Amino acid sequence: QAILEENQPFVAAKVRPRPSDSQTSQTCAMVSSLLPWFLVRLVNLVLGEESCLIQVASRQQALARSGSPGEYGHQETAAVRSLLKDHYRKKGQKGQKGLGNSNCPPKIPGQKMYFAGPDACSIASANMMYLAHDGHIKRAVKGEIIEMNCDDVMCPIPVIPDCYMSPGICKADEWCWIMQHEKWGAWAMAPLPDGTFGHTPDVGYCSNYIPAYEKAYAKAMEKNDQMKLKELNKSLEILCPSSAQTFDNAWRPIRGQCLPYRQEQQSCFQQQDLAPAFTGALGPRYKLDDKGFPMERPLACAPDLVCTAPNFNVLPSTCVQKRPQNICYYGPWWDSSDCPRDHMKGKPGLTYDLVVQAMISAAMLYPGEIAWTGNCSYWDRTTEIGKSVLRVREQIYKIAVELWPWVVLKRGPPSLEELGEMLPDPFEYLVKHEHMTPQQASVQCASQSDESNTMVSHLLTEAHILAAQPNKVWSLVHFFTFNLIDLQITESKALASQALATLLAQNFWCNDCRSFFEVGVIKQFNLPPLDGNGMQIARWWHHAHNVASEHVATTRAGHPWIHQIDALKEYQNPFYMSWDDAYEMWRVPLLSASISGRPARRSGAAASKSSKSSESSESSAAGRGTGPGTERGRRGRAWGSRKNWR
């Protein structure tokens, strides 16, 4: 606001005529308050209100690209965000009060972060006065649960002093852990007015160019030299696009953090032998000697612990807590409240209905910073992004069909068209049930998403809810791969397993998550094997998930740079599941079936018996509230029914 007021005389004198739409003006003013002063002038002076709307879209995309998983909501309308808040708060509270007078969720057995999640609660990281969910300022004592949500279990996220930029801040018993990577930005990182990213900004040059441009523009206006005005505007967009943003501090390639030295009986990395002679005994660089072997010692873990694998590179051969079976841990970023294994009551694998529900969530995988399911841009078939979404969905479907456990489920997957009809697709709703053309649907979807009482905003809300459940994607992965063990693995199945790993690295909605999967899993251990058997493929995915789990917010209680393992034991969860436990949980023993990947032929009596058994199983599932005919069984597919759309 201060920036706007400072520049108000200039804007009032030279701004072009604007539309009277007050909401549009408020949106542009909001965006203008976030931009550097010369871009504030530029948006209003040169581009006018229509181009300002482009800036809003570009700014939102830029925020998502640089944000954490929780910030993808910036792409959604206020109406959708309001519906999401209502959903998560009602779901979390379930009509109950939390501790004391808090409106936070009550305790859940086995969930250390029971209070966390989308629009839920966090732990106060300091004594403070904060703005609670109900809009009131409240007092918080450090360490207590508060009605505030961050992308971390602690709010506000704790400060981590950077010992690289501030040498000498580490204590006597600490060393400076430094991380370094290739510096990307701001080369080819900034957006153009049409929303395309790829411009390299030059802030120093533009800070001098803009004032000179303004003078030249004013003179051309006095002379009514339209050709020169057009040429100046075009040159401005080439040299200093109004949409280009750069945040220098965000692109530093090196950072450091003070950490305690490892003590006796703890695992450690060996120092490079030749380093001390050149850098000193306390040099900041350490190298893992991957040819070293541990000394002979009695290293068997206690029964309640599990030993990590030697190639578990971040914590090799170390006793850690066992991750228990059949639980999807709560965390600050995503929704783990609907865990597929909860419905199995100790039986291995998944039912057909649970697999289909998991496929609904998996079918919406797509880079969230490009298009998020809670925004119409994800569903709009008239755009290249919308067409790209369909191509990724088809790829997901082909992989699922190839890995489909026919022997276990006894029937095949829904068709790609049937799967599409199960999705909460607002674009399809407008085309098929409001009888709009695709072009009309493109406009109306964006318009109706601004109103909370429309079917479009409700479909977008449901899409957000279903997509933000990664536990279903991992459940699908393990159910498919563990049930390859007893099969004759064809080349196509091995290729499908590799394609699945690549797809997660490229299309998982959270860019921070998929980047670690690419760097921390695939680059470390390569893709799943092509020349192996089903056991080797299942082992690769089991190891990959253990490595990834060590890094994620449901284990660390936030970003791994903020919280180290064991830093918040009261909130951090076990991350390493033993092979035996995973095998028992996901592999369904085969009784009388072929091992080719398709059900074996049976006699009439056997087939009849199998059919009755299947019917009994489905009846039992219905009694538990998970069968195809129950409300829970229809979850995620209700929005896809034409009856509901009408």
Buried (B, 14 or more C-beta within 10 A) or exposed (E): EEBBEEBEEBBEEBBEEBEEEEEBBEBBBEBBEEBBBBBBBBBBBBBBBEBBBBBBBBBBBBBBBBBBBBBBBBBBBEBBBBBBBEBBBEBBBEEEEBEEEBBBBBEEEEBBBBBBBBBBBBBBBBEBEBEBBEEEEBEBEEEEBBBBBBBBBBBBBBEBEBBBEEEEEBEEEBBBBBEEEEEEBBEEBBBBBEBEBEBEBBBEEBEEBBEEBBEBBEEBEEEEEEEBBEEBBEEBBEBBBBBBBBEEEEBBEEBBBBBEEEEEEEEEEEBBEEBEEEEEEEBBEBEEEEEEEEEEEEEEBEEEBBBBBEEBBEBBBBBBBBBEBBBBBBBBBBBBBBBBBEBBEEEBBBBBBBBBBBBBBBBBBBBBBBBBBBBBBBBBBBBEBBEBBBEBBEBBBEBBEBBBBBBBBBEEBBEBEEBBBBBBBBBBBBBBEBEBEEEBBBBBBBEBBBEBEBBBBBBBBBBBBBBBBBBBBBBBBBBBBBBBBBBEBEEEBBBBBBBBBBBBBBBBBBBBBBEBBBEBBBEBBEBBBEEBBBBBBBBBBBBBBBBBBBBBBBBBBBBBEBBBBEBBEEBBBBBBBBBEBBBEBBBBEBEEBBEEBEBEEBEEEEEEEBEEEEEEBBEEBBEBEBBBEBEBBBBBBBBBEEEBBE
